[in-house]
Amino acid sequence: MIFADFLKALGQLGDPRFRRVLWLGLGLTLALLVAMMALFVGVIDWLAPDETLLPLFGTVTWVGDFLSFTAIFLMLFLSVFLMVPVASAFTGLFLEDIAEAVEDRHYPDLPEVARIGIYDTIRDSINFFGVLVAVNTVAIAAYFLVGPLAPLLFWALNGYLLGREYFQMVAMRRLGRDGATRLRRKHWLRVWFAGVLMAVPLSVPLVNLIIPILGVATFTHQFHRLARPPSG
């Protein structure tokens, strides 16, 4: 059923509200990644000595340039992991726009709901961003330890976090925080599986830019399917 939810989300990718969130999220994501890279390289340049005394080589002046050059490649490597929290957090800011677009098209008979306040939206997005960054930063060491199993650990870990947060935020719109938590815990394995399906393409450059939007739409469909009273 989750694959049907994803196909419905994919079929709505041309919706103007989807495209608006895509371009806003893309711009904010790239701006933050560039700013983080510039800051990181700037710190390396500030800390690197102008001259370094090396045994056998004497005084050299290229150490700072080497460290800055290495820092750029290090940030490019880390951006693969950082793209998940950055893109997901920014998309979370516009989650209600995506959820509303999905409901308007596929669930037009539903009553309107009051939008979550901007303060709560920003707070939840910042908290989610912090958790994702912290967990993935700590997990980088584990990725090296497990070797070829690193992608599986990355997908499982981020799938849990993404599924938990996105389903919670989508469900909160109609059930409130407590109701959303109860429904998520009841179907935690399905939510986790849906999150893993979202995390896998998030590790693919460029593709990962549209996945958070499709993820919100997919979780919106999943929420309405799981919240629906059993027939008969």
HELIX and SHEET records of a PDB file:
HELIX    1   1 ILE A    2  GLY A   11  1                                  10    
HELIX    2   2 PRO A   16  LEU A   47  1                                  32    
HELIX    3   3 VAL A   63  LEU A   93  1                                  31    
HELIX    4   4 LEU A   95  HIS A  106  1                                  12    
HELIX    5   5 ILE A  118  VAL A  146  1                                  29    
HELIX    6   6 GLY A  147  LEU A  149  5                                   3    
HELIX    7   7 ALA A  150  LYS A  186  1                                  37    
HELIX    8   8 TRP A  188  LEU A  202  1                                  15    
HELIX    9   9 VAL A  207  LEU A  209  5                                   3    
HELIX   10  10 ILE A  211  ALA A  227  1                                  17    
SHEET    1   A 2 THR A  52  LEU A  54  0                                        
SHEET    2   A 2 GLY A  58  VAL A  60 -1                                        
END                                                                             
